[in-house]
Amino acid sequence: MADKQPTMRERIDELKSKRAQVEAGGGEKRHAKQHEQGKLTARERIEKLVDADSFDETGAFARNRTTLFGMDTADMPADGVVTGAASVYGRPIHLASQDFSVAGGSAGEMHSIKVANALHAALENGTPFVFINDSGGARVQEGIDSLSGYGKVFFQNVALSGAVPQVSIIAGPCAGGAAYSPALTDFIIQTKASRMFITGPDVIKQVTGEQVTAEALGGPESHMARSGVTHFVADDDEQAVLICQKLLSFLPSNNTEEPPVLEGNDDVSANADLNSVIPEDSKKAYDIREVIGGIVDDADFLEVHAGFAPNIVVGFARVTGRTVGIIANNPAVMSGVLDIDSSDKGARFIRFCNAFNIPLLTLVDVPGFLPGVTQEYGGIIRHGAKMLFAYSAATVPKVTVVLRKAYGGAYLAMCGKDLGADRVLAWPTAEIAVMGAEGAAGVVFRREIAAADDPAAKREELVKVYREAFNTPYVAASRGLVDEIIEPSQTRKYVARALETLANKRETRPTKKHGLIPL
C-alpha cells in the first residue's frame, strides 16, 4: 500500500511551523540579551521603521550550503538577515536587517546574496534602500564564499548610487569588510550602542602597538566628529528609525522623480528677526542656524553631519513645501572659513542633492579658505576644488544668498553667479570682494600708507575708502553678479519665488560618462 500523502492542512501546518521558527530568529534568550544591551531585534527594528502590516519578506527560508566546520548542522534562521519590501509613510522601500541573534549576524554567502538581491530589487523598482547593520563580520566558516558575498553587496551598492537613495543604520558591531557597504551608501545613522571600524583594537595593538578602546576607535562620536564617516548619531534604535523616517520624507524615491512636496505652508510674510541676526560689528560671530530657521518652513531643519566640520552647515528643509538642500557657512565656528573637511562635507552633500533633483540654497558668509602649512600639505587645493567642481556640475536649481562676507576664491566656491547660480540675492550687509578691506587696502594703497605722516590713521582712512568702493553688494549688482539686493526680513519670500520659478529648470550638459572630481 502506497504511503499516504500529507493533506493540504498538514502542509499548511508545516509551513506555519517553519515560518514560526524563522521568525523566532536566535530564540528568546538571545533576544533578551539584545534587549539587555538596549538594542532591538532585527524584526523589531523593521516593525518600528515601516508602516503597519506593510512588510513583505523575501528569502525567509534561505540557508547556507557550507558543510565544513559544523555548518551542515548549524541552525541559522533566514541565514541571519531579514530582507524584503515595505512602505514608510505610504512610500515603498526595500530593506535588509541583520539578525545578531543568529550566528552574531555574521555574513555568509546566502546572507549576502539576500542583501544583494534586495538591493537589486530596489534599483529595478526605483525605491530607497535601508540596510540595518548589526553583524560580527564575515562568517569565517564559509571562507572565500563569505568574501564573495561581500563583493556582491558592494557591487550593488555602487549600482544603486545616484539612482536610488541608500541609508545605512549601524545598530551594533560593523567591522572589517562589512564597514565598506555603509561607506558606499548615501547616509549613515549610527547608534550609541554600535561600533564601526575596519581593524579592531586588538589587531591594532598587535600590529602598531597603539592602544585604543572600541568606543574611541569606532563609536559614533568618533565617526561624527573626527572621521566624518557618520552623518547622524542616535541615542538608540528607536531614534535611529525616527531619523531614517524623517530623512526619507525629504527625498524622492529615485533619480527620475522630484522630491515630495508638502502642501499647506505658503506663508511668506516678512520675518523681522532676520533684520537683526547679523551683528553691527562685521567681526562678530553669529549662528547660521538662526538664519536658516527664519527662512524654512516651521524652522524645521534636518542637519546632516552636524558634528563634523561645523564651520559649514548642510542639511534638508522645506520652503513652501518644496524640499531644498542647504549649504551655509557658519561664522560661529572658525569664522565660517572653508577648510579641507568642510570642503569635502559640502561637496559631497551638493552632489547628493544634484543626483536626486533637490534644489540648492546656499547661504554665504565666508572670509576665505583657511591658510596654514597643515592645510596646504593636506591638500586644501584639491579639497577646495571639490566645492568648485560640485557646484559647477550641478544642474538643479541653485539659489544663493550672500549675507555678509564673500571673499576671494571662497566666494566663488560658495556658488557665485559664475558657477551657475540661477539666482543670487544679497543682503545690504554683503561684502563681495577679492579680500577684506583691511587686507586689500594694505595691497592697493601700500605706498600711500607708507608715505603718510600717520600711517595708522591713513590706513584706517583708506580701508574705509576701499570698503565703500568694493565691499558692498552694489558693485557686484552693477556687474550682474547679484540679481537683487533684498531686506533680510524678505528672504523667505524671495527664495520661495525663485524656487517656484526654477521648478521646471532643465539644463543639458555634454554627453560623457562622468566628470573627474578632484580626490
Secondary structure, 3 states (H helix, E strand, C coil): CCCCCCCHHHHHHHHHHHHHHHHCCCCHHHHHHHHHCCCCCHHHHHHHHCCCCCCEEECCCCCCCCCHHHCCCCCCHHHHEEEEEEEECCEEEEEEEECCCCHHHCECHHHHHHHHHHHHHHHHHCCCEEEEECCCCECHHHCHHHHHHHHHHHHHHHHHCCCCCEEEEECCEEEHHHHHHHHCCCEEEEECCCEEECCCHHHHHHHHCCCCCHHHHHCHHHHHHHHCCCCEEECCHHHHHHHHHHHHHHCCCCCCCCCCCCCCCCCCCCCHHHHHCCCCCCCCCCCHHHHHHHHCHHHCEEEECCCCCCCEEEEEEEECCEEEEEEEECCCCHHHCECHHHHHHHHHHHHHHHHCCCCEEEEEEECCECCCHHHHHHCHHHHHHHHHHHHHHCCCCEEEEEEEEEEHHHHHHCCCHHHCCCEEEECCCCEEECCCHHHHHHHHCHHHHHHCCCHHHHHHHHHHHHHHHHCCHHHHHHCCCCCEECCHHHHHHHHHHHHHHCCCCCCCCCCCCCCCCCC
